[in-house]
Amino acid sequence: MNKSELIEAIAASADIPKAAAGRALEAMVDSITDALKKGDQVALVGFGTFAVKERAARTGRNPRTGDPIEIAAAKIPSFKAGKALKDAVN
């Protein structure tokens, strides 16, 4: 499912116009992004939790030459599925 299909599904499920569903989806994504930028986590009970994890610096290898390279530390977004979502998928 891509973004436009998700907007259509939201519009049909909530019985609202596609434009309103698109704005709602954008607002949700922006809100989650802003919270993660601040270092907060977003917990949606039954669905899952969005959080930021720290990835430590490490040494990797250049696949072409085999030379060691330093890979910088980074913050990465992560998602942990909630129990209800796991149960629905299984």
Sequence and secondary structure as in RCSB ss.txt:
>XXXX:A:sequence
MNKSELIEAIAASADIPKAAAGRALEAMVDSITDALKKGDQVALVGFGTFAVKERAARTGRNPRTGDPIEIAAAK
IPSFKAGKALKDAVN
>XXXX:A:secstr
  HHHHHHHHHHHHT  HHHHHHHHHHHHHHHHHHHHTT  EEETTTEEEEEEEE  EEEE TTT  EEEE  EE
EEEEEE HHHHHHH 
